[in-house]
Amino acid sequence: MASSGRTPMGTHSTMPPDDTFVLGDDASIDAVLDRIDDAVYALDTDWRFTFCNEHAAELLASDPETLLGQTLWEAFPEAAEGLVGEEFRTAMETGEATRFDIYYEPLSRWFSVRAHPSDTGLTVVFRDLADQDGHDLDLQRKQRLFEAVFEQTADALIVADGDRRITDLNPTAESLFGYTTEEVVGQPVSTLYGEPIGEDDATQPSDQPYVLTYERADGTTFEGETLSTTLTGPNGAALATLASIRDVSSRMAYERQIEARNDALRRFHAITTDEERSFEATVESMLALGVDYLDVDMGVFASIDSGDYAVEATVPDNAPITAGDSFALDETYCKPVVEAGEPVTFTSGPDGEDADMEAYGTDGFQTYLGVPVVVDDTPYGTLCFAARDSRREGFTDGDTAFAQIAAQWLGSELSSNAFEAKLTALNETARQLMAAESRDAIAEVTAERAAAVLDLPLTGIWWYDDDREALVPATQTAAAAELIDDQPTFHQGDAVAWEAFTDDETRVYDDLTDAEALHNDETVFGSEVLVPLGDHGILVTGATTAHAFSETDRTLIDVLAATVTAALDQAEREAVLRETQAELEAANEELALLNQVVRHDIKNDVAVILGHGKSLADQLDESAADSLQPVLRAATHITDITETVGEFLDVIGGDAEPALEPIDLTAVLTDECRKARRTYEDADIQIDDGFPTGVEVAATELLSSVFRNLITNAITHNDKPTPEVTISGEERGDSVVIHVADNGPGIPEDRRQEIFGRGEHGLESPGSGIGLYLVDTLTDIYDGDIEITDNEPEGSVFTLTLQKASS
């Protein structure tokens, strides 16, 4: 008989001995069997077909001639491992006949099968159950299918009647709840609830799964995902309720853990990104969050220094350990955390030697989670959470991960805070370096600050000696001097320091045992950082251990070296500047003396020329006297130039910002006009009647030079027989405006700015141009302004604006 595999709907029974028969060897028996109504086939001891009547061949949808000689398993492979194979082998092994019903899937039919073993093989008789009068095959198939599903499904199934009383449990439900079906049949379904449920609650049939808390026979509870449905009869009437229940306690617990952790991480993010919180307040809030999330008594953040354990922050305020407490590291649970560099947890007291340990100055804790805090790859301390009592459930990976995230944040913040503090200290160091006047002073500041600020106790500086073509030691920290009495000199090819200097490239040796070209193969140093200082030399900082310098350390060393290099460059420039300035001062002193002597001699000689020239003019006739006038004017101009040069030198050689004082404007202007009339007798120089009087301006005594040079410029650059100069002015709030107008040839607009420059000459003037430069310079010192416009109908107007003196 063919089968699609082991069919759970099949039922069987062993035939009684008197119902057993064996086919004989006589050929006539074949004809007899061929005529009976039942389907019959025979197998030998090798399971080969030896007979198959027409009815059997028809039901098996096979040709009898084809089947003969084949094994049952060759003709119907699926029967080998199914119910057919199991029952047939059992019959042959026991010698007892068997009977069972089986659903033959290829024909969608149910068959009743009987197998009769003998010494020569197995005779199989089977019939189509649909042929039995009154046999409802479809209903039977559905019933048996339901029974198989009910019995074998992995979900717990509970059947209740219309009064919500239990009528059946499947084996999975019996196992899940700890009741047998007989113990709960007739009981209300509420017997299985772990919490009160109302009549209208989710226990009513629903097409959506829901979760309820159920109670087992032993009183324990679990969370069950439930899906219920109503079973109806042919007329649509409700017959029963079927509930499918799956224990999802682990899943729900895991989901709650995930949600709790996500909530904790959200709160953690909000705490650590709050810019209004100080670092100390953030640490306390983070510890409080950890205590709440992990459900422990207290949280502790501590630093480790050698064998000392120093508490830096704790929560809550009434915790048995408080900030400022200090313990020996051996007396804490954090010792293995520091030693292993990884998390340590326990929930029922510590194991091993520490089991009875009175840690942290208390009688110890039963629950503990500790993680290391690392700053720049260096162990800094621990972050731990503890409780006095044990807890039933251990810390999850998520719990440990939360603590590690918090510890990583602490390490990052501590590194950042330390970096910022060191950068701030480096700013002060930069000021000290820039104030140092010599490279030796710079070297001393560098060594001292490297040890005190950057925690680089083994630091030294080497200068490049051009004459010796070597790097010679300049200075080193006290710790470096104590470690090495006589610092070496580095020459080409015998040290990594020389390579770093000549390549102008920072060298970092995390492990000097791997370095080549060491000056001393037996060096006491394990690691070094070498930074060139331009062409001045090199800065070297080291440590006795390998891998001692973090990325932060290297960055700070680079900043220090750059600052030192800048200070050395500045000191070098300032040394050259001081030397140049000394030379200039000496030259200026000589020039000042020469200026004084020359001006004195020139003025004396010009005075002789003018005196004798005027006397001579009085003795000559008119024509000869006119020829002498250019000589006299030239001598006068020499006197003006001499005075202007002297005043100019006084300006550029004096203070950069001379003190201004109240000067009577009208008095100065009137005096300069009087002197100009005496010097230039053929000029017409007038002060307007409306010129303001009694006004004081903020200036110096050299204000007179401003007006003298403006008047002289208006006359000497004039091409008219009678040069005319008119001076007018008015007050404008806190300032006074003075106009010096002439009738000369005027000044082209594109020349009006450049004539105030040093050495500029107006028109084709024989003058040096220094006078107008002096006017512009003094006006700027007086915080005033000067501009040039056209005069009508001809000439130019110099407009000078000066600030009134404060009253």
Residue pairs with C-beta under 8 A, 6 or more apart in sequence:
1 60
1 76
1 79
1 84
1 102
1 104
1 111
1 113
1 124
1 126
2 60
2 75
2 76
2 78
2 79
2 84
2 104
2 106
3 76
3 78
3 79
3 82
3 83
3 84
3 85
3 102
3 104
3 105
4 78
4 82
4 104
4 105
4 106
5 78
5 81
5 82
6 81
6 82
6 83
6 86
7 82
7 83
7 102
7 103
8 144
8 148
8 151
8 152
9 101
9 102
9 103
9 141
9 144
9 145
9 147
9 148
10 83
10 100
10 101
10 102
10 103
11 100
11 101
12 83
12 87
12 98
12 99
12 100
12 101
13 98
13 99
13 100
14 96
14 97
14 98
14 99
15 96
15 97
15 98
15 99
15 114
15 116
19 97
20 97
20 116
21 116
21 123
22 116
22 118
22 120
22 123
23 29
23 33
23 42
23 51
23 118
23 123
30 51
33 40
33 51
33 53
34 53
34 54
36 53
37 55
37 127
38 55
38 125
38 126
38 127
39 53
39 55
39 56
39 58
39 59
39 60
39 125
39 126
39 127
40 51
40 52
40 53
40 55
40 56
40 123
40 124
40 125
41 49
41 51
41 52
41 53
41 56
41 60
41 67
41 123
41 124
42 49
42 50
42 51
42 52
42 121
42 122
42 123
42 124
43 49
43 50
43 72
43 88
43 121
43 122
43 123
43 124
44 50
44 120
44 121
45 92
45 120
45 121
46 71
47 71
47 72
47 73
47 122
48 69
48 70
48 71
48 72
49 67
49 68
49 69
49 70
49 71
49 72
49 75
50 68
50 121
51 68
52 60
52 62
52 64
52 67
52 68
53 64
54 64
56 64
56 126
57 63
57 64
57 67
59 107
59 111
59 126
59 128
60 67
60 76
61 106
61 107
62 75
67 75
72 79
72 88
73 79
73 80
73 85
76 84
79 85
83 100
83 102
84 102
84 113
87 98
87 100
87 113
87 115
88 98
88 115
88 122
88 124
90 98
91 97
91 98
91 115
91 116
91 117
91 122
92 117
92 122
94 117
95 117
96 117
97 114
97 115
97 116
97 117
98 114
98 115
99 112
99 113
99 114
99 115
100 113
101 110
101 111
101 112
101 113
101 129
102 110
102 111
102 113
103 109
103 110
103 111
103 141
103 144
104 110
104 111
109 128
109 129
109 130
109 137
110 128
110 129
110 130
110 137
110 140
110 141
111 126
111 127
111 128
111 129
112 126
112 127
112 129
113 124
113 125
113 126
114 124
114 125
114 126
115 122
115 123
115 124
115 125
116 122
116 123
116 124
116 125
129 135
129 137
129 140
130 137
150 157
150 168
150 170
151 170
151 171
153 170
153 172
153 244
154 172
155 172
155 244
155 245
155 246
156 169
156 170
156 172
156 173
156 175
156 176
156 177
156 224
156 244
156 245
156 246
156 247
157 168
157 169
157 170
157 172
157 173
157 242
157 243
157 244
157 245
158 166
158 168
158 169
158 173
158 189
158 192
158 242
158 243
158 245
159 166
159 167
159 168
159 169
159 231
159 240
159 241
159 242
159 243
160 166
160 167
160 189
160 240
160 241
160 243
161 167
161 240
161 241
162 238
162 239
162 240
164 188
164 189
164 190
164 241
165 186
165 187
165 188
165 189
166 184
166 185
166 186
166 187
166 188
166 189
166 191
166 192
167 185
167 240
168 181
168 185
169 177
169 179
169 180
169 181
169 184
173 245
174 180
174 181
176 216
176 222
176 245
176 247
177 184
177 192
177 214
177 216
177 217
178 216
178 217
178 218
179 217
183 217
184 191
184 192
189 203
189 243
190 197
192 214
192 215
193 203
193 212
193 213
193 214
193 215
194 212
194 213
194 214
194 215
194 221
194 222
195 212
195 213
197 203
197 212
202 210
202 212
202 226
203 212
203 226
203 228
204 228
205 228
205 229
205 230
205 241
206 227
206 228
207 229
208 227
209 225
209 226
209 227
210 225
210 226
210 227
211 223
211 224
211 225
211 226
211 248
211 252
212 223
212 224
212 226
213 221
213 222
213 223
213 224
214 221
214 222
214 223
214 224
214 245
215 221
216 222
222 247
222 249
223 247
223 248
223 249
223 252
224 245
224 246
224 247
224 248
225 245
225 246
225 248
226 243
226 244
226 245
227 243
227 244
228 241
228 242
228 243
228 244
229 241
229 242
230 238
230 240
230 241
230 242
231 238
231 239
231 240
231 241
231 242
232 238
232 239
233 239
257 396
257 398
258 398
260 293
261 293
261 398
261 399
261 401
261 402
264 289
264 293
264 402
265 402
265 405
267 289
268 286
268 289
268 402
268 405
268 406
268 409
271 277
271 282
271 285
271 286
271 289
272 282
272 286
272 409
274 282
277 285
279 413
279 417
280 313
282 413
283 301
283 312
283 313
283 410
284 313
284 315
286 406
286 409
286 410
287 299
287 300
287 301
287 313
287 314
287 315
288 299
288 315
288 316
290 296
290 299
290 383
290 385
290 402
290 403
290 406
291 297
291 298
291 299
291 315
291 316
291 385
293 399
293 402
294 369
294 385
294 395
294 399
294 402
294 403
295 387
295 391
296 367
296 369
296 385
296 386
296 387
297 319
297 365
297 386
297 387
297 388
298 314
298 315
298 316
298 319
298 320
298 321
298 385
298 386
298 387
299 314
299 315
299 383
299 384
299 385
300 311
300 313
300 314
300 319
300 321
300 382
300 383
300 384
300 385
300 386
301 311
301 312
301 313
301 314
301 373
301 381
301 382
301 383
301 410
302 309
302 310
302 311
302 312
302 334
302 381
302 382
302 384
303 309
303 310
303 312
303 380
303 381
304 310
304 329
304 334
304 338
304 379
304 380
304 381
304 382
307 328
307 329
307 330
308 326
308 327
308 328
308 329
309 326
309 327
309 328
309 329
309 331
309 332
309 334
310 325
310 326
310 381
311 321
311 322
311 323
311 324
311 325
311 326
311 327
312 323
312 381
313 323
314 321
314 322
314 323
320 360
320 361
320 362
321 360
321 361
321 362
325 360
325 361
327 360
327 361
329 335
329 338
331 357
331 358
331 359
331 360
331 361
332 359
332 360
333 344
333 350
333 354
333 357
333 359
333 360
333 365
333 368
333 370
333 384
333 386
334 370
334 382
334 384
336 344
337 343
337 344
337 370
337 371
337 372
337 382
337 384
338 372
338 379
338 382
341 372
341 374
341 379
342 371
342 372
343 369
343 370
343 371
343 372
343 400
343 403
343 404
344 368
344 369
344 370
345 368
345 369
345 370
345 394
345 395
345 400
346 366
346 367
346 368
347 366
347 367
347 390
347 391
347 392
347 393
347 394
347 395
348 366
348 367
348 390
349 355
349 364
349 366
349 390
350 357
350 364
350 368
356 364
357 364
358 364
359 365
365 386
365 387
365 388
366 387
366 388
366 389
366 390
366 391
367 386
367 387
367 388
367 389
367 390
367 391
368 384
368 385
368 386
368 387
369 384
369 385
369 386
369 395
369 399
369 400
369 403
370 382
370 383
370 384
370 385
370 403
371 382
371 383
371 384
371 400
371 403
371 404
371 406
371 407
372 379
372 381
372 382
372 407
373 379
373 380
373 381
373 382
373 383
373 407
373 410
373 411
373 414
374 380
374 407
374 411
375 411
375 414
375 415
375 418
376 415
376 418
376 550
376 551
376 552
376 553
377 547
377 550
378 550
380 411
380 414
382 407
383 403
383 406
383 407
383 410
385 403
415 552
418 552
419 552
419 555
419 556
422 453
422 454
422 556
423 556
423 559
425 449
425 453
425 454
426 449
426 453
426 454
426 556
426 559
426 560
426 563
429 445
429 446
429 449
429 453
429 560
429 563
430 563
430 567
432 445
432 449
433 442
433 445
433 446
433 563
433 564
433 566
433 567
434 566
434 567
434 570
436 442
436 445
436 567
436 571
437 571
437 574
438 571
438 575
439 463
439 474
439 536
439 568
439 571
439 572
440 474
440 475
442 564
442 567
442 568
442 571
443 461
443 463
443 474
443 475
444 475
446 459
446 461
446 475
446 539
446 560
446 564
447 459
447 460
447 461
447 475
447 476
447 477
448 477
449 560
450 456
450 459
450 477
450 541
450 560
451 457
451 459
451 477
451 478
451 479
454 553
454 556
454 557
454 560
456 477
456 541
456 553
456 557
457 477
457 478
457 479
457 480
458 477
458 479
458 480
458 483
458 525
458 541
458 542
458 543
458 544
459 476
459 477
459 480
459 539
459 540
459 541
459 542
460 473
460 474
460 475
460 476
460 477
460 480
460 487
460 539
460 540
460 541
461 473
461 474
461 475
461 476
461 533
461 537
461 538
461 539
461 540
461 564
462 471
462 472
462 473
462 474
462 487
462 490
462 497
462 537
462 538
462 540
463 471
463 472
463 474
463 536
463 537
464 470
464 471
464 472
464 501
464 535
464 536
464 537
464 538
465 471
465 472
468 489
469 491
469 492
470 489
470 490
470 491
470 492
471 489
471 490
471 491
471 495
471 497
471 498
471 501
471 537
471 538
472 489
473 487
473 488
473 489
474 537
476 484
476 487
480 487
480 542
481 487
483 524
483 544
484 524
488 495
488 519
488 520
490 497
490 498
490 501
490 519
491 498
492 498
492 502
493 517
494 517
494 519
495 517
495 518
495 519
496 507
496 509
496 515
496 516
496 517
496 518
496 519
496 528
496 530
497 519
497 530
497 538
497 540
499 507
499 517
500 506
500 507
500 530
500 531
500 532
500 538
501 530
501 532
501 537
501 538
503 532
504 532
504 534
505 532
506 529
506 530
506 531
506 532
506 554
506 558
506 561
507 528
507 529
507 530
508 528
508 529
508 530
508 549
508 554
509 515
509 527
509 528
509 529
509 530
510 527
510 546
510 547
510 549
511 526
511 527
511 546
511 547
512 518
512 523
512 525
512 526
512 527
512 528
512 546
513 526
513 546
524 544
525 542
525 543
525 544
526 542
526 543
526 544
526 545
526 546
526 547
526 548
527 542
527 543
527 545
527 546
527 547
527 548
527 549
528 540
528 541
528 542
528 543
529 540
529 541
529 542
529 549
529 553
529 554
529 557
530 538
530 539
530 540
531 538
531 539
531 540
531 557
531 558
531 561
532 538
532 539
532 561
533 539
533 561
533 564
533 565
533 568
534 565
534 568
534 569
536 565
536 568
539 557
539 560
539 561
539 564
541 549
541 557
543 549
549 557
588 653
592 649
592 653
595 645
595 646
595 649
599 642
599 645
599 646
602 638
602 642
603 639
603 642
606 635
606 638
606 639
606 642
607 639
609 631
609 632
609 635
610 632
610 635
610 636
610 639
613 628
613 631
613 632
613 635
614 632
616 628
617 625
617 628
617 629
617 632
618 625
620 628
636 679
636 680
637 716
637 766
637 767
640 679
640 708
640 712
640 771
641 767
641 768
641 770
643 705
643 708
644 705
644 709
644 770
644 771
644 774
645 770
647 702
647 705
647 774
648 770
648 773
648 774
648 777
650 702
651 702
651 774
651 777
651 778
651 781
652 777
657 781
658 700
658 781
659 700
660 698
660 699
660 700
660 782
660 805
661 698
661 699
661 700
661 805
662 696
662 697
662 698
662 805
663 696
663 697
663 698
663 699
663 700
663 701
663 703
663 805
664 694
664 695
664 696
665 692
665 695
665 696
665 697
665 703
665 736
665 738
665 802
666 691
666 692
666 693
666 694
666 695
668 703
668 704
668 707
669 687
669 691
669 707
669 727
669 738
670 687
671 704
672 704
672 707
672 708
672 711
673 685
673 687
673 707
673 711
673 727
675 708
676 683
676 685
676 708
676 711
676 712
676 715
676 725
677 683
677 685
680 715
680 723
682 721
682 722
682 723
683 715
683 718
683 722
683 723
683 724
683 725
684 722
684 723
684 724
684 725
685 711
685 715
685 725
685 727
686 724
686 725
686 726
686 727
687 727
687 728
688 726
688 727
688 728
688 729
690 728
690 730
691 727
691 728
691 729
692 729
692 730
692 731
692 736
695 731
695 736
695 804
696 804
696 805
697 703
697 736
697 782
697 802
697 803
697 804
697 805
698 782
698 783
698 802
698 803
698 804
698 805
698 806
699 778
699 782
699 802
700 778
700 781
700 782
702 778
703 778
703 782
705 774
705 775
705 778
706 774
706 775
706 778
706 779
706 800
707 740
709 771
709 772
709 774
709 775
710 740
710 775
710 798
710 800
711 725
711 740
712 771
713 762
713 767
713 771
713 772
713 798
714 723
714 725
714 740
714 741
714 742
714 744
714 796
714 798
715 723
715 725
715 742
716 765
716 767
717 742
717 744
717 745
717 762
717 763
717 765
717 767
718 724
718 742
718 743
718 744
718 745
719 744
719 745
720 743
720 744
723 742
723 743
723 744
724 742
724 743
724 795
725 740
725 741
725 742
726 739
726 740
726 741
726 742
727 738
727 739
727 740
727 741
728 738
728 739
728 741
729 736
729 737
729 738
729 739
730 736
730 737
731 737
731 804
732 801
734 803
734 804
735 801
735 802
735 803
735 804
736 801
736 802
736 804
737 799
737 800
737 801
738 799
738 800
738 801
738 802
739 797
739 798
739 799
739 800
740 797
740 798
740 799
740 800
741 791
741 795
741 796
741 797
741 798
742 791
742 795
742 796
742 797
743 791
743 794
743 795
744 794
744 795
744 796
745 763
745 794
745 795
746 790
746 791
746 794
746 795
746 796
747 755
747 762
747 763
747 788
747 796
751 762
752 787
752 788
754 760
755 761
755 762
755 769
755 772
755 788
756 772
756 773
756 775
756 776
756 786
757 769
757 773
758 769
758 770
758 773
759 768
759 769
759 770
759 773
760 769
760 772
760 773
761 767
761 768
761 769
762 769
762 772
775 786
776 786
779 785
779 786
779 800
779 802
782 802
782 803
783 803
784 800
784 801
784 802
784 803
785 800
785 801
786 798
786 799
786 800
786 801
787 798
787 799
788 796
788 797
788 798
788 799
789 796
789 797
789 799
790 796
790 797
791 797
